[in-house]
Amino acid sequence: MTTKHYDYDILVIGAGQGGLPAAHMAANLGARVALIEEREVGGT
C-alpha cells in the first residue's frame, strides 16, 4: 500500500458561511489551504 503525503498550512472543515471566506482569505495571504466539505460548497 502506498502512503500519500499532503502538505497544507491550514485545514478548514466546512465550506459554509464562515469556512469558505476563511479559506479564501488564507489562500490570498499565501497559505496552502485544504477545504473539506461533506456536501456542496456554500450555504449556511
PQR file of N, CA, C, O and H, with PARSE charges and radii, in Angstrom:
ATOM      1  N   MET A   1       0.843  -1.174   0.000 -0.4000 1.5000
ATOM      2  CA  MET A   1       0.000   0.000   0.000 -0.0000 2.0000
ATOM      3  C   MET A   1       0.896   1.246   0.000  0.5500 1.7000
ATOM      4  O   MET A   1       1.910   1.291   0.696 -0.5500 1.4000
ATOM      5  N   THR A   2       0.512   2.241  -0.779 -0.4000 1.5000
ATOM      6  CA  THR A   2       1.267   3.489  -0.886 -0.0000 2.0000
ATOM      7  C   THR A   2       0.662   4.537   0.044  0.5500 1.7000
ATOM      8  O   THR A   2      -0.555   4.720   0.079 -0.5500 1.4000
ATOM      9  H   THR A   2      -0.311   2.205  -1.344  0.4000 1.0000
ATOM     10  N   THR A   3       1.517   5.220   0.791 -0.4000 1.5000
ATOM     11  CA  THR A   3       1.071   6.293   1.664 -0.0000 2.0000
ATOM     12  C   THR A   3       1.197   7.614   0.928  0.5500 1.7000
ATOM     13  O   THR A   3       2.240   7.909   0.345 -0.5500 1.4000
ATOM     14  H   THR A   3       2.505   5.072   0.762  0.4000 1.0000
ATOM     15  N   LYS A   4       0.141   8.404   0.952 -0.4000 1.5000
ATOM     16  CA  LYS A   4       0.161   9.711   0.312 -0.0000 2.0000
ATOM     17  C   LYS A   4       0.467  10.771   1.360  0.5500 1.7000
ATOM     18  O   LYS A   4       0.016  10.681   2.501 -0.5500 1.4000
ATOM     19  H   LYS A   4      -0.707   8.164   1.425  0.4000 1.0000
ATOM     20  N   HIS A   5       1.230  11.764   0.964 -0.4000 1.5000
ATOM     21  CA  HIS A   5       1.590  12.854   1.863 -0.0000 2.0000
ATOM     22  C   HIS A   5       0.994  14.146   1.323  0.5500 1.7000
ATOM     23  O   HIS A   5       1.198  14.502   0.162 -0.5500 1.4000
ATOM     24  H   HIS A   5       1.597  11.837   0.036  0.4000 1.0000
ATOM     25  N   TYR A   6       0.263  14.832   2.170 -0.4000 1.5000
ATOM     26  CA  TYR A   6      -0.331  16.104   1.803 -0.0000 2.0000
ATOM     27  C   TYR A   6       0.295  17.183   2.672  0.5500 1.7000
ATOM     28  O   TYR A   6       0.472  16.983   3.874 -0.5500 1.4000
ATOM     29  H   TYR A   6       0.097  14.542   3.113  0.4000 1.0000
ATOM     30  N   ASP A   7       0.627  18.312   2.085 -0.4000 1.5000
ATOM     31  CA  ASP A   7       1.297  19.380   2.811 -0.0000 2.0000
ATOM     32  C   ASP A   7       0.494  20.669   2.708  0.5500 1.7000
ATOM     33  O   ASP A   7       0.527  21.355   1.686 -0.5500 1.4000
ATOM     34  H   ASP A   7       0.483  18.474   1.109  0.4000 1.0000
ATOM     35  N   TYR A   8      -0.231  20.991   3.783 -0.4000 1.5000
ATOM     36  CA  TYR A   8      -1.050  22.200   3.845 -0.0000 2.0000
ATOM     37  C   TYR A   8      -0.660  23.005   5.070  0.5500 1.7000
ATOM     38  O   TYR A   8      -0.153  22.453   6.046 -0.5500 1.4000
ATOM     39  H   TYR A   8      -0.258  20.434   4.613  0.4000 1.0000
ATOM     40  N   ASP A   9      -0.893  24.299   5.022 -0.4000 1.5000
ATOM     41  CA  ASP A   9      -0.689  25.154   6.181 -0.0000 2.0000
ATOM     42  C   ASP A   9      -1.947  25.209   7.043  0.5500 1.7000
ATOM     43  O   ASP A   9      -1.872  25.284   8.270 -0.5500 1.4000
ATOM     44  H   ASP A   9      -1.305  24.748   4.229  0.4000 1.0000
ATOM     45  N   ILE A  10      -3.092  25.169   6.388 -0.4000 1.5000
ATOM     46  CA  ILE A  10      -4.375  25.317   7.085 -0.0000 2.0000
ATOM     47  C   ILE A  10      -5.374  24.309   6.540  0.5500 1.7000
ATOM     48  O   ILE A  10      -5.461  24.092   5.332 -0.5500 1.4000
ATOM     49  H   ILE A  10      -3.153  25.108   5.392  0.4000 1.0000
ATOM     50  N   LEU A  11      -6.125  23.698   7.447 -0.4000 1.5000
ATOM     51  CA  LEU A  11      -7.219  22.807   7.080 -0.0000 2.0000
ATOM     52  C   LEU A  11      -8.510  23.435   7.577  0.5500 1.7000
ATOM     53  O   LEU A  11      -8.678  23.650   8.778 -0.5500 1.4000
ATOM     54  H   LEU A  11      -6.055  23.875   8.428  0.4000 1.0000
ATOM     55  N   VAL A  12      -9.425  23.732   6.655 -0.4000 1.5000
ATOM     56  CA  VAL A  12     -10.714  24.326   7.004 -0.0000 2.0000
ATOM     57  C   VAL A  12     -11.766  23.240   6.841  0.5500 1.7000
ATOM     58  O   VAL A  12     -11.893  22.633   5.777 -0.5500 1.4000
ATOM     59  H   VAL A  12      -9.288  23.558   5.679  0.4000 1.0000
ATOM     60  N   ILE A  13     -12.519  23.003   7.910 -0.4000 1.5000
ATOM     61  CA  ILE A  13     -13.579  21.993   7.856 -0.0000 2.0000
ATOM     62  C   ILE A  13     -14.909  22.721   7.772  0.5500 1.7000
ATOM     63  O   ILE A  13     -15.300  23.436   8.695 -0.5500 1.4000
ATOM     64  H   ILE A  13     -12.416  23.496   8.774  0.4000 1.0000
ATOM     65  N   GLY A  14     -15.592  22.534   6.667 -0.4000 1.5000
ATOM     66  CA  GLY A  14     -16.877  23.173   6.433 -0.0000 2.0000
ATOM     67  C   GLY A  14     -16.740  24.385   5.529  0.5500 1.7000
ATOM     68  O   GLY A  14     -15.976  25.305   5.822 -0.5500 1.4000
ATOM     69  H   GLY A  14     -15.275  21.953   5.918  0.4000 1.0000
ATOM     70  N   ALA A  15     -17.478  24.385   4.436 -0.4000 1.5000
ATOM     71  CA  ALA A  15     -17.397  25.464   3.454 -0.0000 2.0000
ATOM     72  C   ALA A  15     -18.660  26.307   3.470  0.5500 1.7000
ATOM     73  O   ALA A  15     -19.162  26.720   2.425 -0.5500 1.4000
ATOM     74  H   ALA A  15     -18.099  23.638   4.197  0.4000 1.0000
ATOM     75  N   GLY A  16     -19.156  26.551   4.651 -0.4000 1.5000
ATOM     76  CA  GLY A  16     -20.371  27.360   4.779 -0.0000 2.0000
ATOM     77  C   GLY A  16     -20.060  28.835   4.885  0.5500 1.7000
ATOM     78  O   GLY A  16     -19.118  29.336   4.272 -0.5500 1.4000
ATOM     79  H   GLY A  16     -18.747  26.216   5.500  0.4000 1.0000
ATOM     80  N   GLN A  17     -20.867  29.519   5.672 -0.4000 1.5000
ATOM     81  CA  GLN A  17     -20.835  30.966   5.782 -0.0000 2.0000
ATOM     82  C   GLN A  17     -19.493  31.499   6.288  0.5500 1.7000
ATOM     83  O   GLN A  17     -19.099  32.601   5.905 -0.5500 1.4000
ATOM     84  H   GLN A  17     -21.633  29.112   6.170  0.4000 1.0000
ATOM     85  N   GLY A  18     -18.793  30.764   7.121 -0.4000 1.5000
ATOM     86  CA  GLY A  18     -17.503  31.219   7.641 -0.0000 2.0000
ATOM     87  C   GLY A  18     -16.310  30.515   7.026  0.5500 1.7000
ATOM     88  O   GLY A  18     -15.253  31.120   6.846 -0.5500 1.4000
ATOM     89  H   GLY A  18     -19.113  29.869   7.432  0.4000 1.0000
ATOM     90  N   GLY A  19     -16.472  29.239   6.704 -0.4000 1.5000
ATOM     91  CA  GLY A  19     -15.347  28.437   6.227 -0.0000 2.0000
ATOM     92  C   GLY A  19     -14.828  28.846   4.861  0.5500 1.7000
ATOM     93  O   GLY A  19     -13.616  28.927   4.660 -0.5500 1.4000
ATOM     94  H   GLY A  19     -17.330  28.747   6.851  0.4000 1.0000
ATOM     95  N   LEU A  20     -15.706  29.100   3.941 -0.4000 1.5000
ATOM     96  CA  LEU A  20     -15.291  29.468   2.588 -0.0000 2.0000
ATOM     97  C   LEU A  20     -14.537  30.801   2.568  0.5500 1.7000
ATOM     98  O   LEU A  20     -13.468  30.875   1.961 -0.5500 1.4000
ATOM     99  H   LEU A  20     -16.690  29.035   4.105  0.4000 1.0000
ATOM    100  N   PRO A  21     -15.050  31.854   3.208 -0.5600 1.5000
ATOM    101  CA  PRO A  21     -14.286  33.102   3.240  0.2800 2.0000
ATOM    102  C   PRO A  21     -12.951  32.957   3.978  0.5500 1.7000
ATOM    103  O   PRO A  21     -11.958  33.567   3.581 -0.5500 1.4000
ATOM    104  N   ALA A  22     -12.920  32.159   5.041 -0.4000 1.5000
ATOM    105  CA  ALA A  22     -11.671  31.955   5.778 -0.0000 2.0000
ATOM    106  C   ALA A  22     -10.634  31.263   4.906  0.5500 1.7000
ATOM    107  O   ALA A  22      -9.465  31.648   4.907 -0.5500 1.4000
ATOM    108  H   ALA A  22     -13.727  31.663   5.364  0.4000 1.0000
ATOM    109  N   ALA A  23     -11.052  30.248   4.165 -0.4000 1.5000
ATOM    110  CA  ALA A  23     -10.141  29.537   3.275 -0.0000 2.0000
ATOM    111  C   ALA A  23      -9.649  30.454   2.163  0.5500 1.7000
ATOM    112  O   ALA A  23      -8.470  30.427   1.811 -0.5500 1.4000
ATOM    113  H   ALA A  23     -12.002  29.935   4.165  0.4000 1.0000
ATOM    114  N   HIS A  24     -10.530  31.251   1.621 -0.4000 1.5000
ATOM    115  CA  HIS A  24     -10.181  32.175   0.546 -0.0000 2.0000
ATOM    116  C   HIS A  24      -9.183  33.226   1.031  0.5500 1.7000
ATOM    117  O   HIS A  24      -8.206  33.529   0.345 -0.5500 1.4000
ATOM    118  H   HIS A  24     -11.487  31.273   1.908  0.4000 1.0000
ATOM    119  N   MET A  25      -9.436  33.777   2.213 -0.4000 1.5000
ATOM    120  CA  MET A  25      -8.545  34.796   2.758 -0.0000 2.0000
ATOM    121  C   MET A  25      -7.158  34.209   3.042  0.5500 1.7000
ATOM    122  O   MET A  25      -6.143  34.831   2.728 -0.5500 1.4000
ATOM    123  H   MET A  25     -10.229  33.531   2.770  0.4000 1.0000
ATOM    124  N   ALA A  26      -7.119  33.027   3.629 -0.4000 1.5000
ATOM    125  CA  ALA A  26      -5.831  32.387   3.927 -0.0000 2.0000
ATOM    126  C   ALA A  26      -5.057  32.102   2.647  0.5500 1.7000
ATOM    127  O   ALA A  26      -3.841  32.284   2.605 -0.5500 1.4000
ATOM    128  H   ALA A  26      -7.944  32.522   3.884  0.4000 1.0000
ATOM    129  N   ALA A  27      -5.747  31.659   1.612 -0.4000 1.5000
ATOM    130  CA  ALA A  27      -5.086  31.391   0.332 -0.0000 2.0000
ATOM    131  C   ALA A  27      -4.546  32.684  -0.278  0.5500 1.7000
ATOM    132  O   ALA A  27      -3.449  32.694  -0.838 -0.5500 1.4000
ATOM    133  H   ALA A  27      -6.736  31.511   1.647  0.4000 1.0000
ATOM    134  N   ASN A  28      -5.301  33.763  -0.174 -0.4000 1.5000
ATOM    135  CA  ASN A  28      -4.844  35.058  -0.696 -0.0000 2.0000
ATOM    136  C   ASN A  28      -3.621  35.573   0.047  0.5500 1.7000
ATOM    137  O   ASN A  28      -2.825  36.328  -0.512 -0.5500 1.4000
ATOM    138  H   ASN A  28      -6.192  33.756   0.281  0.4000 1.0000
ATOM    139  N   LEU A  29      -3.467  35.170   1.299 -0.4000 1.5000
ATOM    140  CA  LEU A  29      -2.311  35.569   2.096 -0.0000 2.0000
ATOM    141  C   LEU A  29      -1.118  34.638   1.904  0.5500 1.7000
ATOM    142  O   LEU A  29      -0.069  34.825   2.521 -0.5500 1.4000
ATOM    143  H   LEU A  29      -4.114  34.556   1.753  0.4000 1.0000
ATOM    144  N   GLY A  30      -1.285  33.635   1.045 -0.4000 1.5000
ATOM    145  CA  GLY A  30      -0.173  32.767   0.701 -0.0000 2.0000
ATOM    146  C   GLY A  30      -0.154  31.408   1.368  0.5500 1.7000
ATOM    147  O   GLY A  30       0.781  30.637   1.157 -0.5500 1.4000
ATOM    148  H   GLY A  30      -2.137  33.483   0.544  0.4000 1.0000
ATOM    149  N   ALA A  31      -1.156  31.096   2.163 -0.4000 1.5000
ATOM    150  CA  ALA A  31      -1.205  29.798   2.833 -0.0000 2.0000
ATOM    151  C   ALA A  31      -1.665  28.719   1.849  0.5500 1.7000
ATOM    152  O   ALA A  31      -2.429  28.987   0.921 -0.5500 1.4000
ATOM    153  H   ALA A  31      -1.916  31.723   2.334  0.4000 1.0000
ATOM    154  N   ARG A  32      -1.189  27.513   2.073 -0.4000 1.5000
ATOM    155  CA  ARG A  32      -1.673  26.353   1.319 -0.0000 2.0000
ATOM    156  C   ARG A  32      -2.847  25.795   2.094  0.5500 1.7000
ATOM    157  O   ARG A  32      -2.684  25.319   3.218 -0.5500 1.4000
ATOM    158  H   ARG A  32      -0.569  27.296   2.826  0.4000 1.0000
ATOM    159  N   VAL A  33      -4.033  25.849   1.500 -0.4000 1.5000
ATOM    160  CA  VAL A  33      -5.282  25.583   2.211 -0.0000 2.0000
ATOM    161  C   VAL A  33      -5.961  24.337   1.659  0.5500 1.7000
ATOM    162  O   VAL A  33      -6.044  24.138   0.447 -0.5500 1.4000
ATOM    163  H   VAL A  33      -4.165  26.236   0.587  0.4000 1.0000
ATOM    164  N   ALA A  34      -6.441  23.507   2.573 -0.4000 1.5000
ATOM    165  CA  ALA A  34      -7.305  22.387   2.214 -0.0000 2.0000
ATOM    166  C   ALA A  34      -8.678  22.679   2.802  0.5500 1.7000
ATOM    167  O   ALA A  34      -8.796  23.044   3.971 -0.5500 1.4000
ATOM    168  H   ALA A  34      -6.374  23.668   3.557  0.4000 1.0000
ATOM    169  N   LEU A  35      -9.704  22.518   1.995 -0.4000 1.5000
ATOM    170  CA  LEU A  35     -11.081  22.786   2.417 -0.0000 2.0000
ATOM    171  C   LEU A  35     -11.869  21.497   2.303  0.5500 1.7000
ATOM    172  O   LEU A  35     -11.927  20.891   1.234 -0.5500 1.4000
ATOM    173  H   LEU A  35      -9.608  22.222   1.045  0.4000 1.0000
ATOM    174  N   ILE A  36     -12.476  21.077   3.403 -0.4000 1.5000
ATOM    175  CA  ILE A  36     -13.239  19.827   3.428 -0.0000 2.0000
ATOM    176  C   ILE A  36     -14.712  20.153   3.630  0.5500 1.7000
ATOM    177  O   ILE A  36     -15.073  20.868   4.564 -0.5500 1.4000
ATOM    178  H   ILE A  36     -12.429  21.569   4.272  0.4000 1.0000
ATOM    179  N   GLU A  37     -15.555  19.631   2.756 -0.4000 1.5000
ATOM    180  CA  GLU A  37     -16.996  19.840   2.847 -0.0000 2.0000
ATOM    181  C   GLU A  37     -17.687  18.537   2.504  0.5500 1.7000
ATOM    182  O   GLU A  37     -17.321  17.872   1.535 -0.5500 1.4000
ATOM    183  H   GLU A  37     -15.261  19.050   1.997  0.4000 1.0000
ATOM    184  N   GLU A  38     -18.672  18.173   3.284 -0.4000 1.5000
ATOM    185  CA  GLU A  38     -19.375  16.910   3.084 -0.0000 2.0000
ATOM    186  C   GLU A  38     -20.304  16.935   1.869  0.5500 1.7000
ATOM    187  O   GLU A  38     -20.389  15.957   1.125 -0.5500 1.4000
ATOM    188  H   GLU A  38     -18.968  18.714   4.071  0.4000 1.0000
ATOM    189  N   ARG A  39     -20.990  18.046   1.676 -0.4000 1.5000
ATOM    190  CA  ARG A  39     -21.982  18.101   0.603 -0.0000 2.0000
ATOM    191  C   ARG A  39     -21.574  19.073  -0.488  0.5500 1.7000
ATOM    192  O   ARG A  39     -20.758  18.729  -1.343 -0.5500 1.4000
ATOM    193  H   ARG A  39     -20.920  18.840   2.280  0.4000 1.0000
ATOM    194  N   GLU A  40     -22.122  20.278  -0.478 -0.4000 1.5000
ATOM    195  CA  GLU A  40     -21.779  21.257  -1.510 -0.0000 2.0000
ATOM    196  C   GLU A  40     -21.260  22.536  -0.869  0.5500 1.7000
ATOM    197  O   GLU A  40     -21.608  22.862   0.265 -0.5500 1.4000
ATOM    198  H   GLU A  40     -22.785  20.558   0.216  0.4000 1.0000
ATOM    199  N   VAL A  41     -20.438  23.243  -1.596 -0.4000 1.5000
ATOM    200  CA  VAL A  41     -19.789  24.445  -1.077 -0.0000 2.0000
ATOM    201  C   VAL A  41     -20.775  25.596  -1.027  0.5500 1.7000
ATOM    202  O   VAL A  41     -21.540  25.813  -1.966 -0.5500 1.4000
ATOM    203  H   VAL A  41     -20.154  22.978  -2.518  0.4000 1.0000
ATOM    204  N   GLY A  42     -20.752  26.338   0.082 -0.4000 1.5000
ATOM    205  CA  GLY A  42     -21.644  27.479   0.266 -0.0000 2.0000
ATOM    206  C   GLY A  42     -22.862  27.133   1.073  0.5500 1.7000
ATOM    207  O   GLY A  42     -23.113  25.966   1.373 -0.5500 1.4000
ATOM    208  H   GLY A  42     -20.130  26.162   0.845  0.4000 1.0000
ATOM    209  N   GLY A  43     -23.611  28.135   1.420 -0.4000 1.5000
ATOM    210  CA  GLY A  43     -24.819  27.916   2.201 -0.0000 2.0000
ATOM    211  C   GLY A  43     -24.608  28.185   3.666  0.5500 1.7000
ATOM    212  O   GLY A  43     -23.586  28.743   4.066 -0.5500 1.4000
ATOM    213  H   GLY A  43     -23.407  29.083   1.176  0.4000 1.0000
ATOM    214  N   THR A  44     -25.584  27.783   4.475 -0.4000 1.5000
ATOM    215  CA  THR A  44     -25.482  28.001   5.925 -0.0000 2.0000
ATOM    216  C   THR A  44     -25.694  26.695   6.660  0.5500 1.7000
ATOM    217  O   THR A  44     -25.647  26.664   7.889 -0.5500 1.4000
ATOM    218  H   THR A  44     -26.414  27.329   4.149  0.4000 1.0000
TER
END
